Amino acid sequence: MAQLSEAAVKRINEICDKYASEKTPLMMILSDIQKEYGYIPLDVQEIVSERTGISVAEIYGVVTFYSFFSLKPKGKFVIGCCLGTACYVKGAQQVIDKFSEILGIHPGETTEDGLFTLDALRCIGACAISPAIKINGKVYPKVAVSAVPGIIEEYKKEAKA
């Protein structure tokens, strides 16, 4: 969304208008924009600010506070590695390190081909099956470092299909 198209600006305005009667519309607006475009860059935040009267600083604060929102486009497959206490104790750091090594990216980054984004998560609520990862909402239990190459290959095959 480097340069917002007229259609994108129109759609963002429609989303803002949809929640105009709400007392606190920001989360709903940002959620719809995130679903529609996959991220919420600064130029979009500025449009939302103009439409709602909410300062860009406040909008930016919300976007950066909640891990659901992103300032940058995410990959087709978002790999979320839980680094909560239970997962960490069971080797989650080694799991995320292996993903990072194979994909050539660090947590918070996306591969150049746009296929994978690697995220470090604080807790996904899967402590009993730690270490756990989530890929586009699908939870993988008790992930071993040795399983990481196969998981990546599984998604590369899916991308080609």
Backbone bond lengths (Angstrom), bond angles and torsions (degrees), N, CA, C in turn:
res aa  C-N    CA-C-N  psi(-1)  N-CA   C-N-CA  omega(-1)  CA-C   N-CA-C  phi
1 M - - - 1.442 - - 1.523 110.36 -
2 A 1.342 116.20 27.32 1.459 120.51 -176.92 1.529 110.63 -49.80
3 Q 1.309 116.57 -48.00 1.458 121.26 174.38 1.513 106.41 -116.62
4 L 1.298 116.48 114.35 1.459 119.95 -177.07 1.517 110.84 -69.65
5 S 1.305 115.19 127.96 1.458 119.97 176.96 1.529 108.57 -75.32
6 E 1.311 114.89 163.29 1.457 120.26 177.48 1.534 109.86 -60.98
7 A 1.328 116.01 -38.56 1.464 120.93 -179.99 1.534 110.76 -65.12
8 A 1.331 116.82 -38.91 1.467 120.47 179.56 1.524 110.60 -66.24
9 V 1.313 116.91 -43.77 1.468 121.11 178.62 1.523 109.58 -61.88
10 K 1.331 116.24 -42.15 1.463 121.06 178.79 1.525 110.24 -61.31
11 R 1.336 116.38 -44.36 1.467 120.85 -178.34 1.536 110.84 -65.71
12 I 1.313 117.21 -41.58 1.471 121.33 178.32 1.527 109.72 -62.26
13 N 1.325 116.61 -41.91 1.464 120.30 177.07 1.535 111.04 -63.09
14 E 1.332 116.95 -39.52 1.470 120.52 177.56 1.526 110.86 -62.18
15 I 1.321 116.40 -41.57 1.469 120.60 178.58 1.528 109.86 -62.72
16 C 1.320 116.73 -44.50 1.473 120.22 178.52 1.533 110.87 -62.15
17 D 1.336 116.44 -42.72 1.471 120.79 -179.94 1.527 111.77 -63.93
18 K 1.323 116.52 -34.41 1.468 122.35 -179.01 1.530 111.41 -56.92
19 Y 1.342 116.29 -32.34 1.467 120.99 -176.49 1.533 112.93 -110.42
20 A 1.311 117.02 17.30 1.474 121.41 -176.31 1.526 112.89 -59.92
21 S 1.323 117.71 -30.37 1.468 119.81 -177.54 1.538 113.09 -86.31
22 E 1.325 116.98 -4.79 1.468 121.13 -179.95 1.528 110.27 -77.20
23 K 1.336 116.62 146.28 1.462 120.31 177.58 1.523 111.09 -69.98
24 T 1.320 116.58 -41.35 1.469 121.49 -179.63 1.533 108.87 -129.69
25 P 1.328 116.41 83.64 1.465 120.66 -172.30 1.528 116.26 -85.37
26 L 1.316 118.19 -10.13 1.456 120.50 -167.27 1.529 114.24 -56.32
27 M 1.325 117.72 -50.01 1.469 119.85 -177.24 1.526 111.16 -61.59
28 M 1.328 117.22 -39.36 1.465 120.82 -179.80 1.527 110.65 -67.28
29 I 1.312 116.44 -42.37 1.467 120.85 179.10 1.522 109.88 -63.16
30 L 1.327 116.39 -50.47 1.469 119.99 -178.23 1.528 111.18 -63.28
31 S 1.314 116.94 -38.50 1.459 120.89 178.93 1.525 110.60 -62.10
32 D 1.319 117.27 -45.61 1.469 120.75 179.10 1.524 111.46 -64.22
33 I 1.321 116.70 -40.74 1.469 120.16 178.92 1.528 110.32 -65.27
34 Q 1.334 116.46 -43.05 1.472 120.84 178.46 1.527 110.21 -60.16
35 K 1.337 116.99 -44.22 1.474 120.86 178.92 1.527 111.08 -63.15
36 E 1.305 115.87 -39.96 1.470 121.43 -176.38 1.535 112.56 -71.14
37 Y 1.334 116.85 -44.24 1.457 120.55 -172.06 1.525 115.32 -114.01
38 G 1.325 116.95 -16.00 1.458 120.27 178.61 1.520 114.79 89.42
39 Y 1.315 117.00 -8.18 1.464 121.22 177.47 1.519 109.46 -166.42
40 I 1.360 115.52 169.18 1.459 120.75 -175.31 1.533 108.88 -133.14
41 P 1.325 117.60 84.31 1.466 120.00 -179.33 1.533 112.04 -72.05
42 L 1.313 115.64 169.85 1.464 121.95 -175.24 1.528 112.81 -58.40
43 D 1.327 118.55 -39.85 1.468 119.43 -178.42 1.530 111.34 -64.20
44 V 1.320 117.36 -31.45 1.460 121.33 176.35 1.532 109.40 -72.67
45 Q 1.317 116.68 -39.80 1.467 120.32 177.47 1.528 110.60 -60.67
46 E 1.324 116.62 -36.70 1.460 120.69 178.95 1.530 111.21 -65.31
47 I 1.333 117.02 -38.90 1.472 120.40 177.31 1.529 109.74 -64.76
48 V 1.328 116.23 -45.24 1.466 120.67 179.05 1.532 109.64 -60.34
49 S 1.318 117.13 -40.56 1.459 121.54 178.88 1.525 111.17 -61.21
50 E 1.333 116.32 -46.17 1.469 120.77 179.55 1.528 111.32 -61.95
51 R 1.334 116.05 -39.09 1.470 120.97 -176.39 1.523 113.40 -76.34
52 T 1.335 116.51 -30.28 1.469 119.76 -172.84 1.523 113.61 -107.57
53 G 1.328 117.05 -19.14 1.457 120.36 -175.64 1.527 112.60 81.37
54 I 1.327 116.79 4.39 1.465 121.75 177.01 1.528 107.22 -85.28
55 S 1.316 117.38 134.59 1.464 120.23 -176.02 1.530 111.32 -64.59
56 V 1.322 115.64 150.29 1.464 121.19 177.05 1.528 109.62 -60.18
57 A 1.336 116.57 -36.30 1.467 120.29 179.47 1.528 111.15 -60.51
58 E 1.324 116.97 -42.52 1.460 120.55 179.16 1.528 110.69 -67.65
59 I 1.319 116.63 -42.87 1.471 120.88 179.01 1.521 109.98 -62.54
60 Y 1.312 116.65 -46.08 1.468 121.53 179.14 1.530 110.14 -59.96
61 G 1.323 116.16 -40.91 1.462 120.84 178.41 1.518 112.06 -59.68
62 V 1.320 116.78 -41.60 1.468 121.32 178.87 1.528 109.83 -68.33
63 V 1.326 117.11 -45.79 1.467 121.35 -178.11 1.528 111.11 -61.21
64 T 1.321 117.02 -39.23 1.465 119.51 -177.87 1.524 112.96 -84.60
65 F 1.327 117.93 -19.15 1.464 120.46 179.68 1.524 111.64 -77.25
66 Y 1.311 117.11 -45.21 1.464 121.51 -175.94 1.524 110.94 -89.15
67 S 1.336 116.03 125.97 1.467 120.31 -176.33 1.521 112.86 -67.62
68 F 1.329 118.06 -17.57 1.463 121.07 178.14 1.526 111.12 -65.03
69 F 1.327 116.00 -33.55 1.460 120.58 -178.26 1.525 110.28 -87.50
70 S 1.328 115.33 152.62 1.459 120.15 -179.66 1.530 110.17 -138.80
71 L 1.324 115.03 143.35 1.465 121.11 175.80 1.523 111.45 -86.21
72 K 1.336 115.95 -18.07 1.467 121.35 -177.00 1.529 109.34 -124.23
73 P 1.329 116.16 154.04 1.471 118.29 177.83 1.527 110.61 -61.49
74 K 1.306 115.79 143.98 1.466 120.63 177.74 1.518 108.63 -102.03
75 G 1.323 114.65 162.11 1.447 120.28 179.24 1.515 112.30 -71.90
76 K 1.320 115.09 171.10 1.460 120.90 177.22 1.523 110.16 -60.25
77 F 1.332 116.24 -36.39 1.461 122.24 179.63 1.527 108.51 -118.26
78 V 1.320 116.51 117.59 1.458 121.61 -179.43 1.526 107.94 -101.30
79 I 1.326 114.99 113.27 1.459 122.04 -179.31 1.523 107.80 -95.37
80 G 1.313 115.60 113.25 1.459 120.92 178.00 1.516 109.41 -106.43
81 C 1.322 116.21 112.63 1.466 120.89 179.25 1.522 108.63 -97.91
82 C 1.323 115.53 121.69 1.460 120.31 179.74 1.526 109.40 -73.71
83 L 1.317 115.42 127.82 1.457 121.22 175.54 1.530 110.64 -117.71
84 G 1.331 116.01 23.47 1.462 120.80 174.28 1.524 109.11 -63.15
85 T 1.298 116.81 168.48 1.467 121.34 -173.16 1.522 113.63 -53.67
86 A 1.327 117.87 -50.92 1.472 120.53 -177.51 1.521 111.07 -61.73
87 C 1.312 117.14 -44.56 1.466 120.68 -179.88 1.528 110.90 -67.83
88 Y 1.324 115.44 -42.21 1.464 119.73 -179.09 1.527 111.04 -59.89
89 V 1.328 116.24 -45.03 1.464 121.63 -179.18 1.533 110.59 -62.61
90 K 1.335 116.46 -30.81 1.470 120.93 -178.18 1.533 112.93 -90.39
91 G 1.345 118.07 8.38 1.462 119.95 173.24 1.510 116.65 105.25
92 A 1.326 117.57 18.49 1.465 120.59 -178.06 1.528 112.83 -61.39
93 Q 1.333 117.67 -32.91 1.461 119.65 -179.57 1.526 110.78 -62.61
94 Q 1.315 117.06 -39.46 1.463 121.02 178.28 1.532 110.45 -67.35
95 V 1.332 116.33 -35.22 1.473 120.73 178.32 1.526 109.98 -64.68
96 I 1.331 117.24 -50.22 1.461 119.66 -179.18 1.531 110.84 -65.71
97 D 1.323 116.79 -34.65 1.471 120.40 176.68 1.526 110.86 -62.36
98 K 1.331 117.15 -37.43 1.470 121.12 -180.00 1.528 110.23 -69.17
99 F 1.335 117.02 -43.19 1.469 119.66 175.52 1.523 109.83 -58.41
100 S 1.320 115.84 -44.99 1.458 121.65 -179.32 1.529 111.21 -60.78
101 E 1.316 116.23 -45.20 1.468 121.66 -179.99 1.533 111.45 -62.06
102 I 1.317 117.27 -48.89 1.473 121.12 -176.77 1.526 111.46 -68.42
103 L 1.325 116.84 -42.70 1.462 120.40 -176.85 1.524 113.14 -81.84
104 G 1.318 117.11 -17.55 1.460 120.76 179.90 1.518 113.23 73.03
105 I 1.326 116.62 28.32 1.470 121.50 178.48 1.523 109.38 -135.79
106 H 1.311 115.38 162.21 1.464 122.12 176.18 1.530 108.50 -103.43
107 P 1.340 117.26 162.70 1.465 118.84 175.45 1.529 111.22 -52.93
108 G 1.325 114.92 137.32 1.460 121.14 -177.53 1.514 113.38 91.93
109 E 1.333 116.88 -1.63 1.467 120.61 -178.28 1.529 110.79 -112.94
110 T 1.337 113.90 164.24 1.458 122.34 179.08 1.522 108.85 -123.55
111 T 1.331 115.99 141.29 1.468 119.95 178.99 1.530 109.66 -63.26
112 E 1.316 115.86 152.97 1.467 120.57 -177.61 1.516 113.03 -59.43
113 D 1.330 116.65 -31.56 1.472 119.72 179.74 1.529 112.58 -78.17
114 G 1.338 116.80 -3.09 1.457 121.03 178.00 1.514 114.70 75.80
115 L 1.331 117.47 10.53 1.462 120.12 -178.18 1.522 113.58 -81.11
116 F 1.338 117.04 -43.09 1.463 120.17 -171.78 1.529 112.40 -125.06
117 T 1.328 114.48 138.62 1.456 122.63 167.74 1.520 105.93 -119.32
118 L 1.304 116.54 136.13 1.465 121.61 179.22 1.520 108.67 -110.33
119 D 1.328 116.38 123.59 1.460 121.51 179.61 1.518 110.43 -124.52
120 A 1.319 115.86 140.88 1.465 122.02 172.33 1.523 106.46 -96.30
121 L 1.323 116.53 122.26 1.456 121.71 -178.60 1.521 109.68 -108.00
122 R 1.299 117.21 149.55 1.461 120.80 -177.69 1.519 112.52 -80.13
123 C 1.299 119.21 -40.62 1.472 121.64 176.30 1.513 107.78 -165.13
124 I 1.317 116.52 131.34 1.461 119.93 178.26 1.528 111.09 -108.68
125 G 1.329 116.67 6.29 1.452 120.76 177.38 1.515 114.11 74.66
126 A 1.326 116.46 26.16 1.464 121.37 -178.82 1.527 110.29 -119.16
127 C 1.305 116.16 39.47 1.463 121.70 -173.47 1.528 113.25 -57.96
128 A 1.317 118.07 -34.32 1.463 121.61 -177.60 1.526 112.34 -70.18
129 I 1.335 116.56 -17.83 1.477 119.74 -178.38 1.532 110.73 -118.88
130 S 1.317 115.15 31.10 1.469 120.33 -176.39 1.527 111.88 -74.48
131 P 1.323 116.77 152.99 1.465 127.60 -5.45 1.530 110.71 -76.22
132 A 1.308 115.49 139.07 1.457 121.21 -176.07 1.521 110.76 -119.92
133 I 1.331 114.88 151.03 1.458 121.53 172.98 1.522 107.92 -130.84
134 K 1.330 115.14 160.27 1.463 121.32 174.56 1.512 107.63 -125.95
135 I 1.314 115.84 132.73 1.457 120.36 173.60 1.522 106.82 -124.14
136 N 1.335 115.12 113.81 1.467 122.05 -176.82 1.528 111.67 47.89
137 G 1.315 116.31 40.77 1.459 121.72 176.26 1.515 114.97 92.23
138 K 1.324 118.81 -16.32 1.464 121.52 178.72 1.531 108.80 -84.00
139 V 1.338 116.49 125.20 1.460 121.26 -177.30 1.534 109.60 -92.19
140 Y 1.326 114.61 132.68 1.470 122.25 175.29 1.528 107.17 -108.63
141 P 1.351 117.01 120.28 1.470 120.11 -178.14 1.524 112.71 -88.86
142 K 1.330 114.99 152.40 1.469 122.94 171.85 1.534 112.07 44.82
143 V 1.314 115.98 54.89 1.465 121.86 -175.97 1.525 110.38 -75.96
144 A 1.313 115.27 122.79 1.460 121.70 176.38 1.522 108.66 -92.15
145 V 1.310 116.40 151.05 1.466 121.09 177.80 1.531 109.80 -55.57
146 S 1.326 116.96 -38.39 1.468 121.65 -178.91 1.529 112.70 -65.65
147 A 1.334 118.38 -18.71 1.467 122.00 -179.83 1.527 112.57 -83.78
148 V 1.313 117.56 -17.31 1.464 121.44 -173.76 1.531 113.20 -58.77
149 P 1.343 120.25 -48.29 1.477 118.49 179.57 1.527 112.72 -57.25
150 G 1.321 118.08 -40.56 1.456 121.60 179.72 1.519 112.56 -66.11
151 I 1.328 116.18 -37.64 1.469 120.33 178.30 1.522 109.48 -64.12
152 I 1.311 116.56 -44.34 1.471 120.29 179.56 1.529 109.96 -62.51
153 E 1.318 117.17 -45.01 1.469 121.05 179.90 1.531 111.30 -60.77
154 E 1.321 116.12 -39.74 1.475 121.32 179.25 1.534 109.92 -55.97
155 Y 1.320 116.51 -43.52 1.456 120.30 -178.16 1.528 112.29 -77.65
156 K 1.310 117.68 -31.05 1.469 119.71 175.59 1.526 109.90 -64.86
157 K 1.340 116.79 -39.65 1.474 121.21 176.99 1.526 109.97 -63.97
158 E 1.323 116.23 -43.24 1.475 120.37 179.61 1.516 110.49 -61.30
159 A 1.325 116.68 -38.30 1.469 120.62 -178.95 1.538 111.51 -65.94
160 K 1.332 115.40 -32.77 1.468 119.75 -179.16 1.526 112.07 -78.40
161 A 1.342 116.00 -24.75 1.473 120.49 -176.15 1.506 112.91 -71.35
